[in-house]
């Protein structure tokens, strides 16, 4: 079973999750309007989602601007059997069998699986002397926390170059991935069977996940090096390293400084649809009168477009980043130790 989180879901994975929630009959009707290549890409992801977390499904459905689908009609599982039923309803048994055969082949394994549990220092030694593009390709296929540990062991100049290449990477040709994997595996002490798969790798978000798990010194070196290579890309990475929901990680004093720089109307919009934890973190740092005014304004807003809410949240995040850059507040990354006065 593959475990996925909303933060790391690709567009294809989100679409696959929505189709699972629709149920076999409705999903088949939707997929009947797609090309065979699109169907194959979607069903590959659906087959990996053997179990679907209802909370995660709800978040994805909200992003698709759909009405709440609650009730007992939800599909709670994906998997190969579920995919086969949809394919047969969409393509017929003969074509479905062809797609299922290719699907089974593509899911046999991950190309760099033999590195997933290797010691980070050994992987750094293995990658020593490799071209930065090769290193970027490898790290983009590994778990974020493992890739981060490996990135930390690379020379600073190489870190920046590799970070830049991960962010700009979109798709990797299966034959290239296979060649790189086989070459590294031949030199590695652990011998495992690998298989290339067609999948999107790299991009800005995987890089953000890697940097978020690095120590502060490594984080600073990567971002500074990335900025020297591509300032616009570095800015995008920085903007994603602190998301609105991370506001719960701020101390109360920091929250109060942030609230002074945000208009009440923007704050009200940003709080539409947030978790109770985020809302409580904000409201407990307001005076009683300001809290009442904020809650009243939220109630008066009514339905708000998701894009408008995201813009408001981005505005708040920009205030937070400006305060951090000026040294007025400290952002505690999730998982970091507490500060002692």
Secondary structure as GFF3:
##gff-version 3
##sequence-region A 1 341
A	DSSP	three_ten_helix	6	8	.	.	.	ID=ss1
A	DSSP	alpha_helix	11	22	.	.	.	ID=ss2
A	DSSP	alpha_helix	24	31	.	.	.	ID=ss3
A	DSSP	alpha_helix	36	48	.	.	.	ID=ss4
A	DSSP	alpha_helix	54	63	.	.	.	ID=ss5
A	DSSP	alpha_helix	80	91	.	.	.	ID=ss6
A	DSSP	alpha_helix	93	106	.	.	.	ID=ss7
A	DSSP	three_ten_helix	113	115	.	.	.	ID=ss8
A	DSSP	alpha_helix	120	127	.	.	.	ID=ss9
A	DSSP	alpha_helix	132	141	.	.	.	ID=ss10
A	DSSP	alpha_helix	144	152	.	.	.	ID=ss11
A	DSSP	alpha_helix	156	168	.	.	.	ID=ss12
A	DSSP	alpha_helix	174	187	.	.	.	ID=ss13
A	DSSP	alpha_helix	204	212	.	.	.	ID=ss14
A	DSSP	alpha_helix	216	229	.	.	.	ID=ss15
A	DSSP	alpha_helix	231	240	.	.	.	ID=ss16
A	DSSP	three_ten_helix	244	249	.	.	.	ID=ss17
A	DSSP	alpha_helix	252	260	.	.	.	ID=ss18
A	DSSP	alpha_helix	264	270	.	.	.	ID=ss19
A	DSSP	alpha_helix	276	283	.	.	.	ID=ss20
A	DSSP	alpha_helix	288	301	.	.	.	ID=ss21
A	DSSP	alpha_helix	306	325	.	.	.	ID=ss22
###
